[in-house]
Amino acid sequence: MSTERTNELYHLLLSKGYPKELCAEIAYKHMNTDYTATRMLGYLYRITNPRVEDLIDEMLAILSDRDALVQKKEYERAQAVINDIYNNGL
């Protein structure tokens, strides 16, 4: 299921002349959330015509940031449970 942002990303990539298969792979497989698509759109609006290599590097950096954020939230939830146990016991 694609969102408005992923569709916007797909069409922007196409308009910049990237191959259709690459555009679909980036927009619908990897940048398929509003968060990641918005980050990639921001990059594409700042950098007018990045090379394919730079585009892929940015995609990987965005995915890495997203994964780090997810992991941080998981650690915070785990720490909250531990703190609750320390404060209230089992």
C-alpha positions in Angstrom: 0.0 0.0 0.0 1.5 3.3 -1.0 1.0 6.7 0.6 0.7 10.1 -1.0 4.3 10.8 -0.1 5.7 7.6 -1.7 3.7 8.3 -4.8 5.1 11.9 -4.8 8.6 10.5 -4.4 8.1 8.0 -7.2 6.9 10.7 -9.6 9.7 13.1 -8.6 12.3 10.4 -9.2 10.8 9.7 -12.6 10.7 13.4 -13.5 14.4 13.6 -12.8 15.1 10.9 -15.4 15.9 7.9 -13.2 15.0 4.4 -14.6 11.4 3.4 -13.8 12.5 0.2 -12.0 14.9 2.1 -9.7 12.2 4.7 -9.0 9.7 1.9 -8.0 12.4 0.1 -5.9 13.3 3.2 -4.0 9.8 4.6 -3.5 7.7 1.5 -3.0 10.1 -0.9 -1.4 12.6 1.1 0.7 11.1 4.6 1.2 7.6 3.3 1.7 6.7 5.3 4.9 5.8 8.9 5.2 8.9 9.5 7.3 11.4 8.0 4.9 9.7 9.4 1.8 9.6 12.9 3.2 13.2 12.7 4.1 14.1 11.6 0.6 11.9 14.3 -0.9 13.7 16.9 1.1 17.0 15.6 -0.2 15.8 15.7 -3.8 14.5 19.2 -3.4 17.8 20.4 -2.0 20.1 18.5 -4.4 18.8 19.0 -7.9 20.2 16.1 -9.9 22.2 13.7 -7.7 24.0 10.8 -9.3 22.5 7.4 -8.8 25.2 6.5 -6.4 24.5 9.5 -4.3 20.8 8.8 -4.4 21.4 5.3 -3.1 23.8 6.5 -0.4 21.2 9.0 0.8 18.5 6.3 0.8 20.8 4.0 2.9 21.6 6.9 5.3 17.9 7.6 5.8 17.1 3.9 6.4 20.0 3.8 8.9 18.7 6.8 10.8 15.2 5.3 10.9 16.6 2.0 12.2 18.6 3.8 14.9 15.4 5.7 15.9 13.4 2.5 16.2 16.1 0.9 18.2 16.3 3.9 20.5 12.6 3.8 21.1 12.8 0.1 21.9 15.6 0.7 24.5 13.5 3.5 26.0 10.5 1.2 26.4 12.7 -1.5 27.9 14.3 1.0 30.3 10.8 2.2 31.4 9.8 -1.4 32.3 13.0 -1.9 34.3 12.5 1.4 36.1 8.9 0.4 36.9 10.2 -2.9 38.4 12.8 -1.1 40.4 10.3 1.4 41.7 7.2 -0.9 42.2 8.7 -4.4 42.4 7.4 -7.3 40.5 
